[in-house]
Amino acid sequence: MDDLHILKTRLCIIGSGPAAHTAAIYASCAELKPILFEGWMANGIAPGGQLTMTTDVENFPGFPDGINGIELMDRCCKQSLHFGTQTLTETVSKVDFSTTPFKVFTDSKTVIADSIIVAMGATAKRLDFLGSSEGPRGFWNRGISACAVCDGAAPIFGNKPLAVIGGGDSAMEEATFLTKVLGGLKVKNVLSGEVSDLKVAGLFFVIGHELATKFLDGQLELDSGGYVVTRPGATLTSVHGVFAAGDV
Ligand SMILES: Cc1cc2nc3c(=O)[nH]c(=O)nc-3n(C[C@H](O)[C@H](O)[C@H](O)COP(=O)(O)OP(=O)(O)OC[C@H]3O[C@@H](n4cnc5c(N)ncnc54)[C@H](O)[C@@H]3O)c2cc1C
């Protein structure tokens, strides 16, 4: 690999969601000149992270009327760049945290860094059935969500009956959605075969997350769900000099 493809930095940030950009803004303000790998559809998510998949974000400070998720993350990215973060649109495929300085690899670059922040986020698992997708034929973000905490207070759900799917995914396999505004579910009892109507205005998937930590390949301690283990109350990971932030 020629010198052009080897970069050195005091801090390398892996990820591009709110956690990565918050870290990048602080670190670049402190003149650490961080290098941030924003990924390219890493873990199935565009640069900017999970908020690029939503419409209005209602709970971000400074936006009392809410802000579009893509616009919010675009602003975060611009703010990181403004203070001097170098952003690379590449997915990290391998790391070497066994010695310092640490090494971070993509298909075309190696970054040698004194410290690392891992902020690769997670993807909320979703069930796939008729009406569950994005777009004009689906109710994703228009009645179906994977984040009850984020969206539960949205006006479309206010004071209305809601359904939450958690555990027993197979119970939903044959669910079919009614048309127009999400009005309810047809639910099949997989034991008795009985089909019943459940009137709801919203549906939330709470069936876990897919973590983007496989490429770490055992170099950081993970829990059984794939989450990076941090010291309680801190961002320190099992490797001195490697920190974790956000959903990861
Ligand atoms: C549809 C939806 C709506 C939501 N709405 C709200 C809301 O209104 N309010 C709220 O508070 N929260 C909301 N959330 C939750 C919120 O989006 C997450 O908590 C937040 O985005 C987590 O941020 P993060 O920085 O940890 O990671 P993420 O946002 O998950 O971003 C991680 C990024 O890292 C990238 N990445 C992964 N692996 C690599 C790699 N190997 N190399 C380089 N890059 C990599 C990913 O592609 C991704 O872009 C919502 C989530 C979803 C799915």
Ligand as a Chemical Component Dictionary entry (heavy atoms), coordinates in Angstrom:
data_LIG
# 
_chem_comp.id                   LIG 
_chem_comp.type                 NON-POLYMER 
_chem_comp.pdbx_formal_charge   0 
_chem_comp.three_letter_code    LIG 
# 
loop_
_chem_comp_atom.comp_id 
_chem_comp_atom.atom_id 
_chem_comp_atom.alt_atom_id 
_chem_comp_atom.type_symbol 
_chem_comp_atom.charge 
_chem_comp_atom.model_Cartn_x 
_chem_comp_atom.model_Cartn_y 
_chem_comp_atom.model_Cartn_z 
_chem_comp_atom.pdbx_ordinal 
LIG C1  C1  C 0 -36.717 4.946  11.924 1  
LIG C2  C2  C 0 -36.016 5.455  13.158 2  
LIG C3  C3  C 0 -36.460 6.633  13.730 3  
LIG C4  C4  C 0 -35.825 7.115  14.859 4  
LIG N1  N1  N 0 -36.265 8.306  15.385 5  
LIG C5  C5  C 0 -35.657 8.813  16.491 6  
LIG C6  C6  C 0 -36.097 10.048 17.044 7  
LIG O1  O1  O 0 -37.019 10.693 16.542 8  
LIG N2  N2  N 0 -35.459 10.489 18.152 9  
LIG C7  C7  C 0 -34.426 9.776  18.750 10 
LIG O2  O2  O 0 -33.902 10.213 19.767 11 
LIG N3  N3  N 0 -33.972 8.614  18.220 12 
LIG C8  C8  C 0 -34.570 8.125  17.116 13 
LIG N4  N4  N 0 -34.144 6.931  16.601 14 
LIG C9  C9  C 0 -32.995 6.272  17.226 15 
LIG C10 C10 C 0 -31.719 6.959  16.736 16 
LIG O3  O3  O 0 -31.726 7.038  15.332 17 
LIG C11 C11 C 0 -30.500 6.193  17.206 18 
LIG O4  O4  O 0 -30.541 6.076  18.618 19 
LIG C12 C12 C 0 -29.236 6.942  16.797 20 
LIG O5  O5  O 0 -29.204 7.153  15.407 21 
LIG C13 C13 C 0 -28.000 6.158  17.209 22 
LIG O6  O6  O 0 -26.914 6.903  16.783 23 
LIG P1  P1  P 0 -25.479 6.293  16.608 24 
LIG O7  O7  O 0 -24.607 7.431  16.274 25 
LIG O8  O8  O 0 -25.133 5.446  17.768 26 
LIG O9  O9  O 0 -25.538 5.276  15.375 27 
LIG P2  P2  P 0 -26.331 5.181  14.000 28 
LIG O10 O10 O 0 -27.291 6.277  13.819 29 
LIG O11 O11 O 0 -26.824 3.794  13.942 30 
LIG O12 O12 O 0 -25.177 5.394  12.920 31 
LIG C14 C14 C 0 -24.122 4.501  12.776 32 
LIG C15 C15 C 0 -23.473 4.722  11.428 33 
LIG O13 O13 O 0 -22.246 4.015  11.374 34 
LIG C16 C16 C 0 -22.137 3.375  10.111 35 
LIG N5  N5  N 0 -21.284 2.197  10.200 36 
LIG C17 C17 C 0 -21.594 0.959  10.666 37 
LIG N6  N6  N 0 -20.567 0.124  10.515 38 
LIG C18 C18 C 0 -19.569 0.849  9.946  39 
LIG C19 C19 C 0 -18.243 0.536  9.522  40 
LIG N7  N7  N 0 -17.742 -0.697 9.643  41 
LIG N8  N8  N 0 -17.510 1.504  8.932  42 
LIG C20 C20 C 0 -18.004 2.762  8.799  43 
LIG N9  N9  N 0 -19.250 3.109  9.180  44 
LIG C21 C21 C 0 -20.019 2.169  9.751  45 
LIG C22 C22 C 0 -23.566 2.995  9.771  46 
LIG O14 O14 O 0 -23.711 2.791  8.380  47 
LIG C23 C23 C 0 -24.320 4.214  10.260 48 
LIG O15 O15 O 0 -24.393 5.185  9.248  49 
LIG C24 C24 C 0 -34.750 6.407  15.453 50 
LIG C25 C25 C 0 -34.295 5.218  14.869 51 
LIG C26 C26 C 0 -34.920 4.752  13.733 52 
LIG C27 C27 C 0 -34.440 3.461  13.099 53 
# 
loop_
_chem_comp_bond.comp_id 
_chem_comp_bond.atom_id_1 
_chem_comp_bond.atom_id_2 
_chem_comp_bond.value_order 
_chem_comp_bond.pdbx_ordinal 
LIG C1  C2  SING 1  
LIG C2  C3  SING 2  
LIG C2  C26 DOUB 3  
LIG C3  C4  DOUB 4  
LIG C4  N1  SING 5  
LIG C4  C24 SING 6  
LIG N1  C5  DOUB 7  
LIG C5  C6  SING 8  
LIG C5  C8  SING 9  
LIG C6  O1  DOUB 10 
LIG C6  N2  SING 11 
LIG N2  C7  SING 12 
LIG C7  O2  DOUB 13 
LIG C7  N3  SING 14 
LIG N3  C8  DOUB 15 
LIG C8  N4  SING 16 
LIG N4  C9  SING 17 
LIG N4  C24 SING 18 
LIG C9  C10 SING 19 
LIG C10 O3  SING 20 
LIG C10 C11 SING 21 
LIG C11 O4  SING 22 
LIG C11 C12 SING 23 
LIG C12 O5  SING 24 
LIG C12 C13 SING 25 
LIG C13 O6  SING 26 
LIG O6  P1  SING 27 
LIG P1  O7  DOUB 28 
LIG P1  O8  SING 29 
LIG P1  O9  SING 30 
LIG O9  P2  SING 31 
LIG P2  O10 DOUB 32 
LIG P2  O11 SING 33 
LIG P2  O12 SING 34 
LIG O12 C14 SING 35 
LIG C14 C15 SING 36 
LIG C15 O13 SING 37 
LIG C15 C23 SING 38 
LIG O13 C16 SING 39 
LIG C16 N5  SING 40 
LIG C16 C22 SING 41 
LIG N5  C17 SING 42 
LIG N5  C21 SING 43 
LIG C17 N6  DOUB 44 
LIG N6  C18 SING 45 
LIG C18 C19 SING 46 
LIG C18 C21 DOUB 47 
LIG C19 N7  SING 48 
LIG C19 N8  DOUB 49 
LIG N8  C20 SING 50 
LIG C20 N9  DOUB 51 
LIG N9  C21 SING 52 
LIG C22 O14 SING 53 
LIG C22 C23 SING 54 
LIG C23 O15 SING 55 
LIG C24 C25 DOUB 56 
LIG C25 C26 SING 57 
LIG C26 C27 SING 58 
# 
